[in-house]
Amino acid sequence: MTPASHVKLRHLVPSVVTAFAICAGMSSIRMSLEGHVDLALYFILLAVFLDAADGKLARFLDSASPFGAELDTLADFFNFGIVPGVLLYNTLYIGTAYASLGFLATLVLAVCCALRLARFNLSVKSTEVTLKKDDHFVGVPAPALACLALMPIYMHLHGWQDTDLPIARAAYIIGVGLLAVSTIPTLSIKHASIRRAHLPFALVAGMVLVMCLIVYPWPTLIVGDLVYLASLPFSYLAHLKHTKTLQEEHAHSLD
C-alpha cells in the first residue's frame, strides 16, 4: 500500500503533459514576439495535441484527479484563450490604425474562452448544466475555438496579405468567440464511430490528412476550419432530429 504522503509516479504523467502544453503556449508567445509567426502557430498546434493527450493518459493510467482537472482548465484558458489572441494582435493589428479594434476582438476571444471553460467546470459538478453530451459538445470547445480564431493567420501565411480586411477579421474573431459560449451542438470526434468495413478508407484518409498538414499546412488548416464551420448547421439539425426522436419515444413509453 502506498503511504498517504506518497504519490504514484503514474499519477503525475498527465499533469506533466499539461505542464508541457503550457510551455508550448509560452513558446508560442515568444515566437510571436520575435516575429516567427509560423513557429508560433506550430507551438499552438502542439498545445492542442498535448491537450488531447493528457486527458487520454489520465483515463488510461486511471490517474484523473481534481488537481489535474483544474490545471488542465488553466492551461486551456492560457493556450486557447490568451496565446491565439496575442498572436493575432501581434501579427495583424499592432502598429496599424485598427490596433484598438484588433485588441478588442482578442479581448472578446479571451473572455469567451474563460466563460466557456467556467461553464464546463460547472457542468462537471452539476446535472443542470451539461456542455458535453455522448455524441456532441454544446458550443465550440476551447481547442477548436483557437484553431478557428487563427484562420486569419493561416490566410496571412498562405499569401493573402494583400487582402487587408481588418474590420471583417475582427468581426470574425468575435463571432468565433461567441460560438464558444453558445448552445449550438458541435460534433465530438471522441464518440464518432464508423463501420468496420470502412476502417481501411478511414486510415487512408487520416494518412492523407497528416501528409497534407506536413506539405500544405496553411491551406489544409483553412479547409479544416471551413469544413468545421460548415458542419455546424448539420450538427444542429441532427441534434434537433435526435431530440425529437427521444421525445416521441418518451411519449410512446408513457402511453
SVG drawing of the C-alpha trace seen along z (x, -y; Angstrom):
<svg xmlns="http://www.w3.org/2000/svg" viewBox="-51 -55 64 60">
<polyline fill="none" stroke="black" stroke-width="0.4" points="0.0,0.0 1.3,-3.4 1.7,-5.8 -0.7,-8.8 2.3,-11.1 3.4,-9.5 2.0,-9.7 2.5,-7.1 4.6,-8.4 1.9,-7.4 -0.4,-9.9 1.9,-12.7 2.2,-11.9 -1.0,-13.7 -0.1,-16.8 3.4,-16.8 1.9,-16.6 -0.3,-19.6 2.7,-21.5 4.4,-20.8 1.3,-22.2 1.7,-25.5 5.4,-25.6 4.2,-25.2 1.9,-28.2 4.7,-30.3 7.0,-29.3 4.3,-30.4 4.2,-33.9 8.0,-34.1 8.0,-33.2 5.2,-35.7 7.1,-38.5 10.2,-37.6 8.3,-37.6 8.3,-33.8 4.6,-33.5 4.8,-30.0 6.7,-28.6 4.2,-30.3 1.4,-28.5 3.2,-25.2 3.5,-25.6 -0.2,-26.3 -1.0,-23.2 1.4,-21.2 -0.6,-22.5 -3.8,-21.2 -2.2,-17.8 -1.0,-17.8 -4.4,-18.9 -5.9,-15.8 -3.1,-13.6 -3.3,-14.5 -6.9,-13.5 -6.3,-10.2 -3.4,-9.5 -5.4,-10.3 -8.1,-7.8 -5.6,-5.2 -3.5,-5.4 -6.5,-5.8 -4.9,-8.9 -7.6,-11.5 -7.7,-14.0 -9.3,-17.3 -5.8,-18.9 -5.2,-17.7 -8.6,-18.9 -8.0,-22.4 -4.5,-22.5 -6.0,-21.4 -8.6,-24.2 -6.0,-26.8 -3.8,-25.5 -6.7,-25.6 -7.5,-29.2 -3.9,-30.2 -3.2,-28.2 -6.5,-28.7 -7.8,-32.0 -4.7,-34.1 -2.0,-32.8 -4.0,-32.9 -5.1,-36.5 -1.5,-37.6 -0.5,-36.0 -3.5,-37.6 -2.8,-41.0 1.0,-41.0 0.7,-39.7 -2.3,-41.5 -3.1,-44.6 -0.2,-46.0 1.1,-49.3 -1.9,-49.7 -4.8,-52.2 -7.0,-49.3 -4.9,-48.2 -7.6,-49.1 -10.2,-47.2 -7.9,-44.1 -7.2,-44.3 -11.0,-44.5 -11.5,-41.4 -8.8,-39.4 -10.3,-40.6 -13.7,-39.2 -12.0,-35.9 -10.2,-35.5 -13.3,-36.3 -15.5,-33.9 -12.9,-31.2 -12.9,-31.8 -16.7,-31.7 -16.7,-28.5 -14.3,-26.8 -16.1,-28.1 -19.3,-26.7 -17.6,-23.4 -16.2,-23.1 -19.7,-23.9 -21.2,-21.2 -18.8,-18.6 -20.3,-19.3 -23.9,-20.0 -26.5,-17.9 -28.3,-21.1 -25.6,-22.4 -24.1,-19.9 -21.6,-21.0 -20.6,-17.6 -23.1,-15.0 -22.5,-11.5 -22.3,-12.5 -21.6,-16.2 -20.4,-19.3 -22.6,-22.2 -20.8,-25.2 -17.3,-25.1 -14.7,-23.6 -11.6,-25.6 -9.1,-23.8 -11.4,-24.2 -12.0,-27.8 -8.3,-28.5 -8.0,-26.8 -11.0,-28.7 -9.8,-32.0 -6.4,-31.6 -7.8,-31.2 -6.8,-34.9 -3.2,-33.9 -3.4,-30.8 -4.6,-33.0 -1.9,-35.6 0.9,-32.9 -0.7,-31.4 0.0,-34.7 -3.3,-36.6 -1.6,-39.6 -2.8,-41.9 -6.4,-41.3 -6.5,-43.6 -9.9,-43.5 -9.2,-44.4 -12.8,-45.1 -14.0,-41.8 -11.2,-39.9 -12.2,-41.4 -15.9,-40.6 -14.9,-37.0 -12.8,-36.7 -15.6,-38.0 -18.1,-35.7 -15.9,-32.7 -15.6,-33.6 -19.4,-33.9 -19.7,-30.3 -17.8,-29.0 -20.3,-30.4 -23.3,-29.5 -25.5,-26.4 -25.1,-25.2 -24.4,-21.5 -21.0,-20.7 -19.5,-17.5 -17.5,-15.4 -14.9,-13.2 -14.2,-11.3 -17.5,-9.4 -17.7,-9.1 -17.7,-5.7 -17.5,-4.1 -18.4,-0.7 -15.6,1.9 -15.7,2.3 -14.8,-1.4 -11.8,-1.3 -9.2,-1.0 -10.7,-4.1 -10.6,-6.0 -6.9,-5.1 -6.0,-6.2 -7.9,-9.4 -6.1,-10.0 -2.8,-9.4 -3.6,-11.8 -4.7,-14.5 -1.4,-14.2 0.6,-14.4 -1.4,-17.5 -0.7,-19.1 3.0,-18.5 3.3,-19.6 0.5,-22.2 -0.2,-23.2 -1.9,-26.5 -4.4,-25.6 -5.2,-22.4 -6.0,-24.2 -8.1,-26.8 -10.1,-24.0 -10.4,-22.2 -11.8,-25.4 -14.3,-25.9 -15.4,-22.3 -15.9,-22.6 -17.9,-25.8 -20.0,-24.3 -20.8,-21.3 -22.4,-23.4 -25.9,-23.7 -25.9,-20.0 -24.9,-19.2 -27.7,-21.5 -30.3,-19.8 -29.1,-16.3 -29.4,-17.3 -33.0,-18.6 -33.9,-15.3 -32.4,-13.3 -34.1,-15.3 -37.4,-15.0 -37.0,-11.2 -36.2,-10.9 -39.3,-13.0 -41.5,-10.8 -40.1,-7.6 -40.7,-9.0 -44.3,-10.0 -44.9,-6.4 -43.5,-4.9 -46.0,-6.9 -49.0,-5.7"/>
</svg>
